[in-house]
């Protein structure tokens, strides 16, 4: 499931409630605009952690 969360249009909500751009857009801003990385680490049914790494200016 982790491999499917970053592409555009992925959502866990009903189609009428969301368009699924949140994480795709977030990754584009972090990686594309700022040269950083966005990683996700998840323990099923326990927790999920998003790691944002930005280069030093």
The first five atom37 places (N, CA, C, CB, O) and aatype in JSON, in Angstrom:
{
  "aatype": [20, 20, 20, 20, 20, 20, 20, 20, 20, 20, 20, 20, 20, 20, 20, 20, 20, 20, 20, 20, 20, 20, 20, 20, 20, 20, 20, 20, 20, 20, 20, 20, 20, 20, 20, 20, 20, 20, 20, 20, 20, 20, 20, 20, 20, 20, 20, 20, 20, 20, 20, 20, 20, 20, 20, 20, 20],
  "atom_mask": [
    [1, 1, 1, 1, 1],
    [1, 1, 1, 1, 1],
    [1, 1, 1, 1, 1],
    [1, 1, 1, 1, 1],
    [1, 1, 1, 1, 1],
    [1, 1, 1, 1, 1],
    [1, 1, 1, 1, 1],
    [1, 1, 1, 1, 1],
    [1, 1, 1, 1, 1],
    [1, 1, 1, 1, 1],
    [1, 1, 1, 1, 1],
    [1, 1, 1, 1, 1],
    [1, 1, 1, 1, 1],
    [1, 1, 1, 1, 1],
    [1, 1, 1, 1, 1],
    [1, 1, 1, 1, 1],
    [1, 1, 1, 1, 1],
    [1, 1, 1, 1, 1],
    [1, 1, 1, 1, 1],
    [1, 1, 1, 1, 1],
    [1, 1, 1, 1, 1],
    [1, 1, 1, 1, 1],
    [1, 1, 1, 1, 1],
    [1, 1, 1, 1, 1],
    [1, 1, 1, 1, 1],
    [1, 1, 1, 1, 1],
    [1, 1, 1, 1, 1],
    [1, 1, 1, 1, 1],
    [1, 1, 1, 1, 1],
    [1, 1, 1, 1, 1],
    [1, 1, 1, 1, 1],
    [1, 1, 1, 1, 1],
    [1, 1, 1, 1, 1],
    [1, 1, 1, 1, 1],
    [1, 1, 1, 1, 1],
    [1, 1, 1, 1, 1],
    [1, 1, 1, 1, 1],
    [1, 1, 1, 1, 1],
    [1, 1, 1, 1, 1],
    [1, 1, 1, 1, 1],
    [1, 1, 1, 1, 1],
    [1, 1, 1, 1, 1],
    [1, 1, 1, 1, 1],
    [1, 1, 1, 1, 1],
    [1, 1, 1, 1, 1],
    [1, 1, 1, 1, 1],
    [1, 1, 1, 1, 1],
    [1, 1, 1, 1, 1],
    [1, 1, 1, 1, 1],
    [1, 1, 1, 1, 1],
    [1, 1, 1, 1, 1],
    [1, 1, 1, 1, 1],
    [1, 1, 1, 1, 1],
    [1, 1, 1, 1, 1],
    [1, 1, 1, 1, 1],
    [1, 1, 1, 1, 1],
    [1, 1, 1, 1, 1]
  ],
  "atom_positions": [
    [[0.82, -1.19, 0.0], [0.0, 0.0, 0.0], [0.86, 1.26, 0.0], [-0.93, -0.01, 1.2], [0.46, 2.28, -0.57]],
    [[2.06, 1.22, 0.63], [2.91, 2.42, 0.68], [3.27, 2.92, -0.71], [4.18, 2.13, 1.46], [3.38, 4.13, -0.92]],
    [[3.45, 2.02, -1.66], [3.83, 2.43, -3.0], [2.72, 3.18, -3.72], [4.24, 1.23, -3.82], [2.97, 3.83, -4.74]],
    [[1.5, 3.1, -3.22], [0.36, 3.73, -3.89], [-0.04, 5.07, -3.28], [-0.8, 2.81, -3.85], [-0.95, 5.71, -3.81]],
    [[0.58, 5.52, -2.2], [0.08, 6.74, -1.54], [0.56, 8.03, -2.17], [0.48, 6.73, -0.11], [-0.08, 9.07, -1.98]],
    [[1.66, 8.02, -2.92], [2.18, 9.26, -3.48], [1.66, 9.63, -4.87], [3.65, 9.17, -3.54], [1.58, 10.82, -5.17]],
    [[1.3, 8.68, -5.72], [0.77, 9.09, -7.04], [-0.51, 9.91, -6.91], [0.5, 7.84, -7.9], [-1.31, 9.71, -6.0]],
    [[-0.69, 10.84, -7.85], [-1.89, 11.67, -7.85], [-3.14, 10.8, -7.98], [-1.84, 12.71, -9.0], [-3.11, 9.74, -8.6]],
    [[-4.2, 11.27, -7.4], [-5.54, 10.66, -7.45], [-5.72, 9.47, -6.52], [-5.83, 10.22, -8.84], [-6.79, 8.86, -6.55]],
    [[-4.74, 9.12, -5.7], [-4.94, 8.08, -4.71], [-5.67, 8.67, -3.52], [-3.6, 7.44, -4.28], [-5.27, 9.72, -3.01]],
    [[-6.72, 8.02, -3.07], [-7.44, 8.47, -1.89], [-8.08, 7.27, -1.21], [-8.51, 9.51, -2.26], [-8.4, 6.27, -1.86]],
    [[-8.26, 7.36, 0.08], [-8.95, 6.32, 0.83], [-10.39, 6.74, 1.1], [-8.22, 6.02, 2.15], [-11.17, 5.99, 1.69]],
    [[-10.74, 7.95, 0.68], [-12.09, 8.47, 0.88], [-12.96, 8.16, -0.33], [-12.05, 10.0, 1.15], [-12.45, 7.88, -1.41]],
    [[-14.28, 8.22, -0.15], [-15.15, 8.04, -1.31], [-14.83, 9.09, -2.38], [-16.63, 8.14, -0.89], [-14.43, 10.21, -2.07]],
    [[-15.01, 8.72, -3.64], [-14.64, 9.56, -4.78], [-15.22, 10.97, -4.69], [-15.09, 8.92, -6.05], [-14.54, 11.93, -5.04]],
    [[-16.43, 11.11, -4.25], [-17.07, 12.42, -4.19], [-16.49, 13.32, -3.1], [-18.56, 12.25, -3.96], [-16.71, 14.53, -3.12]],
    [[-15.76, 12.76, -2.16], [-15.23, 13.53, -1.04], [-13.8, 14.02, -1.21], [-15.32, 12.72, 0.2], [-13.39, 14.96, -0.53]],
    [[-13.03, 13.41, -2.1], [-11.62, 13.77, -2.22], [-11.13, 13.56, -3.64], [-10.76, 12.96, -1.24], [-11.67, 12.74, -4.39]],
    [[-10.09, 14.31, -4.0], [-9.5, 14.12, -5.33], [-8.12, 13.46, -5.27], [-9.4, 15.45, -6.04], [-7.58, 13.1, -6.31]],
    [[-7.56, 13.31, -4.09], [-6.31, 12.58, -3.94], [-5.07, 13.28, -4.42], [-6.43, 11.32, -4.64], [-4.2, 12.64, -5.03]],
    [[-4.94, 14.56, -4.16], [-3.74, 15.28, -4.58], [-2.81, 15.63, -3.42], [-4.13, 16.54, -5.3], [-1.69, 16.08, -3.65]],
    [[-3.25, 15.42, -2.21], [-2.5, 15.86, -1.03], [-1.05, 15.42, -0.97], [-3.18, 15.38, 0.16], [-0.16, 16.26, -0.98]],
    [[-0.8, 14.12, -0.91], [0.57, 13.64, -0.77], [1.36, 13.79, -2.06], [0.58, 12.2, -0.33], [2.58, 13.99, -2.02]],
    [[0.7, 13.68, -3.2], [1.38, 13.89, -4.48], [1.89, 15.32, -4.58], [0.44, 13.58, -5.65], [3.04, 15.56, -4.96]],
    [[1.05, 16.25, -4.25], [1.43, 17.67, -4.28], [2.49, 17.98, -3.23], [0.2, 18.55, -4.07], [3.42, 18.74, -3.49]],
    [[2.34, 17.4, -2.06], [3.32, 17.6, -0.99], [4.7, 17.11, -1.43], [2.88, 16.88, 0.29], [5.7, 17.8, -1.25]],
    [[4.75, 15.91, -2.0], [6.04, 15.37, -2.46], [6.63, 16.22, -3.57], [5.87, 13.92, -2.94], [7.84, 16.44, -3.61]],
    [[5.78, 16.72, -4.47], [6.27, 17.58, -5.55], [6.91, 18.85, -4.99], [5.11, 17.94, -6.5], [7.96, 19.28, -5.47]],
    [[6.3, 19.44, -4.0], [6.84, 20.67, -3.4], [8.16, 20.37, -2.68], [5.83, 21.29, -2.41], [9.14, 21.09, -2.86]],
    [[8.18, 19.32, -1.87], [9.38, 18.99, -1.09], [10.54, 18.57, -2.0], [9.08, 17.88, -0.08], [11.65, 19.08, -1.86]],
    [[10.27, 17.65, -2.92], [11.34, 17.11, -3.78], [11.61, 18.01, -4.98], [10.98, 15.71, -4.26], [12.76, 18.36, -5.24]],
    [[10.58, 18.37, -5.69], [10.76, 19.13, -6.92], [11.17, 20.57, -6.72], [9.52, 19.09, -7.7], [12.04, 21.07, -7.42]],
    [[10.55, 21.23, -5.79], [10.81, 22.65, -5.58], [11.96, 22.93, -4.61], [9.57, 23.33, -5.07], [12.64, 23.95, -4.73]],
    [[12.17, 22.03, -3.65], [13.17, 22.29, -2.61], [14.33, 21.29, -2.58], [12.51, 22.3, -1.27], [15.24, 21.43, -1.76]],
    [[14.31, 20.29, -3.46], [15.41, 19.32, -3.53], [15.48, 18.38, -2.35], [16.69, 20.05, -3.64], [16.54, 17.82, -2.07]],
    [[14.39, 18.19, -1.66], [14.36, 17.32, -0.49], [13.77, 15.96, -0.79], [13.59, 17.97, 0.62], [13.59, 15.59, -1.95]],
    [[13.47, 15.23, 0.25], [12.84, 13.93, 0.12], [11.69, 13.8, 1.11], [13.86, 12.8, 0.32], [11.7, 14.41, 2.18]],
    [[10.71, 13.0, 0.73], [9.58, 12.68, 1.6], [9.48, 11.17, 1.66], [8.24, 13.33, 1.09], [9.26, 10.52, 0.64]],
    [[9.65, 10.61, 2.85], [9.6, 9.17, 3.03], [8.47, 8.83, 3.98], [10.95, 8.63, 3.58], [8.03, 9.65, 4.78]],
    [[8.01, 7.6, 3.88], [6.97, 7.12, 4.79], [7.41, 5.79, 5.38], [5.59, 6.99, 4.06], [7.88, 4.9, 4.67]],
    [[7.25, 5.67, 6.68], [7.5, 4.41, 7.38], [6.24, 4.08, 8.15], [8.76, 4.51, 8.35], [5.67, 4.93, 8.84]],
    [[5.79, 2.85, 8.01], [4.52, 2.48, 8.6], [4.59, 1.11, 9.24], [3.43, 2.52, 7.55], [5.2, 0.18, 8.71]],
    [[3.95, 1.0, 10.39], [3.76, -0.28, 11.05], [2.26, -0.55, 11.0], [4.32, -0.29, 12.53], [1.48, 0.16, 11.63]],
    [[1.89, -1.55, 10.28], [0.47, -1.83, 10.05], [-0.33, -1.87, 11.34], [0.31, -3.15, 9.31], [0.01, -2.58, 12.29]],
    [[-1.38, -1.09, 11.35], [-2.32, -0.98, 12.48], [-1.68, -0.43, 13.76], [-2.91, -2.33, 12.76], [-2.25, -0.55, 14.84]],
    [[-0.49, 0.18, 13.61], [0.17, 0.76, 14.78], [0.36, 2.26, 14.57], [1.52, 0.08, 15.06], [-0.24, 3.07, 15.28]],
    [[1.2, 2.62, 13.59], [1.44, 4.04, 13.33], [2.04, 4.24, 11.94], [2.37, 4.63, 14.39], [2.49, 3.29, 11.29]],
    [[2.04, 5.47, 11.52], [2.66, 5.87, 10.26], [3.44, 7.14, 10.5], [1.59, 6.06, 9.12], [2.95, 8.07, 11.15]],
    [[4.65, 7.18, 9.98], [5.52, 8.34, 10.17], [5.97, 8.86, 8.81], [6.75, 7.97, 11.05], [6.44, 8.09, 7.97]],
    [[5.81, 10.15, 8.59], [6.3, 10.8, 7.38], [7.57, 11.54, 7.75], [5.22, 11.77, 6.77], [7.61, 12.29, 8.72]],
    [[8.62, 11.33, 6.96], [9.92, 11.93, 7.22], [10.22, 12.89, 6.08], [11.04, 10.85, 7.35], [10.3, 12.5, 4.92]],
    [[10.39, 14.15, 6.43], [10.71, 15.19, 5.46], [12.16, 15.6, 5.67], [9.75, 16.42, 5.59], [12.55, 15.99, 6.77]],
    [[12.96, 15.49, 4.6], [14.37, 15.88, 4.66], [14.59, 16.98, 3.64], [15.32, 14.66, 4.4], [14.34, 16.79, 2.45]],
    [[15.04, 18.12, 4.12], [15.32, 19.27, 3.25], [16.81, 19.58, 3.29], [14.49, 20.51, 3.67], [17.43, 19.48, 4.35]],
    [[17.4, 19.95, 2.16], [18.82, 20.28, 2.15], [19.09, 21.58, 2.91], [19.34, 20.39, 0.71], [18.23, 22.45, 3.01]],
    [[20.3, 21.68, 3.42], [20.7, 22.93, 4.07], [20.82, 24.02, 3.03], [22.04, 22.76, 4.82], [21.19, 23.77, 1.89]],
    [[20.49, 25.22, 3.43], [20.62, 26.36, 2.52], [21.98, 26.99, 2.64], [19.55, 27.39, 2.77], [22.27, 27.96, 1.95]]
  ]
}
